[in-house]
């Protein structure tokens, strides 16, 4: 069967649609989410927020965010994956009340003796260095010990997700590990913040915004039922 040739009107319409897609893709405008929160209202294997960046190599990382939930089971907070490693950099709250698991390049370690009273806002920052493989957590102003995870830089186009953990590159979500609650003030830097800078973030003071992801200038896509609401309405 021969391919159907486009008529002149069909060709013009196809060209217009292509231009619209290209315009939407290249001209997406990051948003200032100051004073706002992402609300994840239900258990789902679909609902998530994808954070967009053109950066594709990370020798150092600092990730900071605030969250509130009443969950006592496992849930994913932050998941950065590449085609090589589905757990290239992950913050995962385990069902143990006092444990957060941090992954880097598919390696992982548990940070213990933490405190996460349900229904309360918590501030979390995680740092990781590729040169020595060390990671550290800060939770509500308190620093953990440093733990070894994995050395070597993270390379490749990242897919970064809030509210789910990626079992595969960009997917494989498990509803029983989905986040329910609110996430706010997400910043990611491609270097390790000083203890003084992390303390300023924890105290709600002015900081240098993340140069990978910046809550005040965030490029993101929402899939499923995730809402953006005013912080004052949920605090």
C-alpha positions in Angstrom: 0.0 0.0 0.0 1.4 3.4 -1.0 1.8 6.1 1.6 -1.0 8.7 1.6 0.2 12.0 0.3 -0.7 15.1 2.4 -2.9 17.6 0.7 -2.0 21.3 0.9 -4.4 22.0 3.9 -3.2 18.8 5.7 0.4 19.9 5.2 -0.2 23.3 6.6 -2.1 21.9 9.6 0.7 19.4 10.3 3.3 22.2 10.1 1.3 24.4 12.4 0.9 21.6 15.0 4.7 20.9 14.9 5.5 24.6 15.4 3.0 24.8 18.4 4.7 21.7 20.0 8.2 23.2 19.4 7.1 26.6 20.8 5.6 25.0 23.9 8.7 22.9 24.5 11.4 25.6 23.9 9.5 28.5 25.5 8.2 26.9 28.7 8.5 29.5 31.4 9.8 28.6 34.9 7.5 29.7 37.7 8.2 31.5 41.0 6.7 29.2 43.7 7.7 31.5 46.6 4.9 31.2 49.2 3.4 28.1 47.5 3.5 24.3 48.1 2.9 21.2 46.1 0.0 19.2 47.5 0.0 15.4 47.0 -3.5 14.4 48.2 -3.7 10.7 47.4 -1.9 7.4 47.1 -1.1 6.8 43.5 1.4 5.1 41.1 1.1 8.1 38.8 0.9 11.4 40.6 4.3 13.2 40.6 6.1 16.4 39.8 9.0 16.3 37.3 11.7 18.9 37.7 13.5 20.0 34.5 17.1 21.0 34.1 19.6 21.1 31.2 22.5 20.0 33.5 23.7 16.5 33.0 26.8 16.0 35.2 27.0 16.2 39.0 30.2 15.8 41.0 28.6 17.3 44.1 25.0 17.7 45.2 23.0 19.5 47.9 19.3 19.0 48.0 17.0 20.9 50.4 13.3 20.7 50.8 10.5 21.1 53.3 7.7 18.5 53.7 4.7 17.6 55.9 2.9 14.2 56.0 1.1 11.9 58.4 2.4 8.7 56.7 4.1 6.1 58.7 5.0 3.8 55.8 7.7 4.1 53.2 7.6 7.0 50.8 9.8 8.7 48.2 10.6 12.4 48.6 13.2 13.1 45.9 14.4 10.9 43.1 17.0 11.7 40.5 17.6 9.0 37.9 19.6 8.6 34.7 19.6 6.0 32.0 22.5 4.3 33.8 21.3 4.4 37.4 17.6 4.6 38.6 18.8 5.6 42.0 21.4 8.2 41.1 20.4 10.4 44.0 17.4 9.6 46.1 15.8 10.7 49.5 13.6 7.9 50.7 11.8 7.8 54.1 11.6 4.2 55.3 8.8 2.8 57.5 11.1 3.0 60.5 10.2 6.2 62.2 13.7 7.5 62.6 15.4 6.6 59.3 15.9 8.2 55.9 17.7 6.3 53.2 19.9 8.2 50.8 21.0 6.6 47.5 23.8 7.8 45.2 24.7 5.9 41.9 22.5 2.9 43.1 24.5 2.7 46.3 22.6 3.5 49.6 22.9 4.1 53.3 20.4 4.6 56.2 20.7 7.7 58.4 19.4 6.8 61.8 18.2 8.4 65.1 16.2 11.1 63.3 12.8 12.5 64.4 9.8 13.0 62.2 6.7 13.7 64.3 3.7 13.3 61.9 1.6 16.3 60.8 4.6 18.6 61.3 6.7 20.6 58.8 10.2 19.2 58.5 13.3 20.7 56.8 15.7 18.2 55.2 19.0 18.9 53.4 21.2 16.1 52.0 24.8 16.5 50.7 26.9 14.2 48.6 30.4 14.3 47.2 31.6 12.1 44.3 35.3 12.5 45.2 35.1 10.6 48.5 31.5 9.2 48.3 30.4 10.8 51.6 26.9 11.9 52.3 25.3 13.8 55.2 21.8 14.8 56.3 20.5 17.8 58.1 17.0 17.4 59.6 15.3 20.4 61.3 18.6 22.1 62.0 20.5 19.0 63.3 23.4 17.4 61.3 23.9 13.6 61.1 27.2 11.8 60.9 28.7 11.5 57.5 28.3 8.1 55.8 29.9 6.6 52.7 27.7 5.7 49.8 29.5 5.7 46.4 32.2 7.6 44.5 32.1 8.8 40.9 30.2 11.6 39.2 26.5 11.3 38.2 26.4 11.7 34.4 23.6 11.6 31.8 20.3 13.4 31.3 18.5 13.3 34.6 14.8 12.7 35.3 14.1 14.2 38.7 10.8 13.4 40.5 9.1 14.7 43.6 6.6 12.4 45.4 7.7 9.1 44.0 10.7 6.8 43.7 11.8 5.7 40.2 12.3 1.9 39.9 13.1 2.5 36.2 14.3 5.6 34.4 11.3 8.0 34.5 8.8 5.4 35.9 8.1 2.2 37.7 6.3 4.0 40.4 4.8 2.0 43.3 1.6 3.4 44.9 2.5 1.9 48.3 5.7 4.1 48.3 4.1 7.3 47.0 4.2 10.5 49.0 1.0 12.0 50.5 1.3 15.4 52.0 3.0 18.7 51.0 6.4 19.6 49.7 7.8 23.1 49.5 11.0 25.2 49.1 12.9 22.7 46.9 16.4 23.8 46.1 19.3 21.8 44.5 22.9 22.9 44.1 25.7 21.2 42.1 28.1 21.9 45.1 28.1 21.1 48.8 26.6 24.0 50.8 28.4 25.1 54.0 27.0 24.3 57.4 26.2 28.0 57.8 24.3 28.1 54.5 22.3 25.0 55.4 21.5 26.6 58.8 20.2 29.7 57.1 17.9 27.5 54.9 16.6 25.7 58.0 16.0 29.0 59.7 14.1 30.4 56.7 16.7 33.1 56.1 17.9 34.3 52.7 20.1 31.9 50.8 21.7 31.7 47.4 19.0 29.9 45.4 19.7 26.5 44.0 21.6 26.6 40.7 20.1 23.3 39.5 16.6 23.7 40.9 15.4 27.0 42.4 12.0 27.2 44.1 11.8 30.9 43.0 12.4 30.0 39.4 11.3 26.4 38.9 10.8 24.6 35.6 8.5 21.7 36.3 5.7 19.4 34.9 2.8 17.9 37.0 1.4 14.5 36.2 -1.8 13.4 37.8 -3.5 15.0 40.8 -0.8 17.3 42.3 -1.9 20.8 43.3 -0.1 24.0 43.7 -1.5 25.9 46.7 -0.7 29.0 48.8 1.5 28.1 51.7 -0.7 30.3 54.0 -3.7 28.0 53.3 -2.0 24.8 54.5 0.4 26.0 57.3 
